[in-house]
Amino acid sequence: MKIERATIEDIPELCTLLDYLFEQESEFEPHREAQARGLNAVINDEDVGDILVLRQAGEVVAMVNLLYTVSTALGARVAILEDMVVLPEVRNQGIGSKLLEHAIQFAKEQGCQRISLLTDSDNEGAHRFYQQHDFSRSSMLTFRKSLID
């Protein structure tokens, strides 16, 4: 197993992973062109974020996307953990835990003082997974407004 930053060449494999993720999320649907555009934007600008991949035998089997912003409450850089997904055929082997632990350390190395993430409200498996890694449920609620006409 090897964990490293994703490259442009990884985008097709990353899109496949995102297909699995968006199929299980209630608010999103797979859209390859949009996914590739978004992945490209993150990979090409380290100020925007970093995508970390876990490879087995040279193949990308898991990914996590860290997006960066600044918290005025902390007066410091923080990360938003987006798009964490492991291929279904290699789940329950500790790959997700290994990737998440690496992502947490990586975010610290990037100067982040907090990581936030969203999950579907009914995704109890994800809730347990993140709580096992010392994430706690926030009292904050997410509100969204689409800016697409």
C-alpha positions in Angstrom: 0.0 0.0 0.0 1.2 3.5 -0.9 -0.5 6.8 -0.1 0.4 9.8 -2.1 -1.0 13.0 -3.8 -3.2 12.3 -6.8 -2.0 13.4 -10.3 -3.9 14.4 -13.4 -3.3 10.9 -14.7 -5.4 9.5 -11.8 -8.5 11.4 -12.8 -10.3 8.5 -14.6 -9.8 6.2 -11.6 -10.9 9.0 -9.2 -14.0 9.5 -11.3 -14.8 5.8 -10.9 -14.4 6.1 -7.1 -16.7 9.2 -7.1 -19.3 7.3 -9.1 -19.5 4.8 -6.1 -19.7 7.7 -3.6 -22.3 9.7 -5.4 -24.5 6.7 -6.0 -24.9 6.4 -2.2 -25.3 10.1 -1.4 -28.8 11.5 -1.5 -28.0 15.0 -2.8 -25.6 14.1 -5.6 -25.4 12.1 -8.8 -22.4 11.0 -10.8 -21.5 13.4 -13.6 -18.1 12.5 -15.1 -17.4 15.8 -16.8 -18.1 17.9 -13.7 -16.2 15.5 -11.5 -13.1 15.6 -13.8 -13.3 19.4 -13.9 -13.4 19.6 -10.1 -10.6 17.1 -9.6 -8.5 18.9 -12.1 -9.0 22.2 -10.2 -7.9 20.7 -6.9 -4.9 18.7 -8.3 -3.6 21.8 -10.1 -3.8 24.2 -7.2 -2.4 23.2 -3.8 -3.9 26.3 -2.3 -7.4 24.9 -3.1 -6.7 21.5 -1.7 -5.0 18.1 -2.0 -6.4 14.7 -3.1 -4.7 11.8 -1.5 -4.9 8.3 -3.0 -4.1 4.9 -1.6 -2.7 2.5 -4.2 -2.5 -1.3 -4.1 -0.4 -2.9 -6.8 -0.3 0.4 -8.6 -4.1 0.8 -8.7 -6.0 3.6 -7.0 -8.4 1.9 -4.5 -9.3 4.8 -2.2 -9.2 8.6 -2.2 -9.8 11.5 0.1 -10.1 15.1 -0.9 -8.9 17.9 1.5 -10.1 21.4 0.6 -8.5 24.4 2.4 -10.0 27.6 3.8 -9.3 29.9 6.7 -11.4 29.9 9.9 -11.8 33.4 11.3 -12.8 31.8 14.7 -9.4 30.0 14.8 -7.4 32.6 12.8 -5.9 29.7 11.0 -6.1 27.4 8.0 -8.6 24.6 8.3 -9.6 21.6 6.0 -12.8 20.3 4.7 -12.7 16.6 4.2 -14.6 15.8 1.0 -15.1 12.7 -1.1 -13.6 10.0 1.1 -14.3 6.7 -0.7 -12.9 3.1 -0.9 -13.6 0.7 -3.8 -16.4 -1.7 -2.6 -14.3 -4.8 -3.3 -11.5 -3.7 -0.8 -13.7 -2.3 2.0 -13.5 -3.6 5.6 -9.7 -4.2 5.3 -8.6 -1.1 7.2 -7.8 0.8 4.0 -10.2 3.7 4.9 -8.7 4.0 8.4 -5.2 4.0 7.1 -6.1 6.7 4.5 -8.0 8.8 7.0 -5.2 8.7 9.6 -2.7 9.7 6.9 -5.1 12.6 5.8 -5.3 13.9 9.3 -1.5 14.0 9.7 -1.2 15.5 6.2 -3.7 18.3 7.1 -1.6 19.0 10.2 1.5 19.3 8.1 -0.3 21.7 5.9 -1.0 24.0 8.9 -4.6 23.0 9.4 -6.0 23.3 12.9 -9.4 21.6 12.2 -11.0 19.2 9.8 -14.7 19.3 9.1 -16.8 16.9 7.0 -20.3 16.2 6.0 -22.1 12.8 5.8 -25.7 12.0 4.9 -27.8 12.1 8.0 -28.8 8.5 7.7 -25.3 7.1 6.9 -24.8 5.4 10.3 -21.8 3.5 9.0 -20.0 6.6 8.1 -20.9 8.2 11.4 -19.5 5.3 13.4 -16.3 5.3 11.2 -15.6 9.0 11.8 -16.4 8.8 15.5 -14.0 5.9 15.8 -11.3 8.3 14.5 -12.2 11.0 17.1 -14.5 13.1 15.0 -17.5 14.4 16.9 -20.9 15.5 15.8 -21.2 19.2 15.5 -24.3 21.2 16.6 -24.0 23.2 13.4 -26.4 22.5 10.5 -25.6 22.7 6.8 -27.7 25.0 4.6 -27.2 25.1 0.8 -28.3 27.4 -1.9 -27.7 26.4 -5.5 -26.3 29.3 -7.6 -27.0 27.5 -10.9 -29.9 28.9 -12.9 
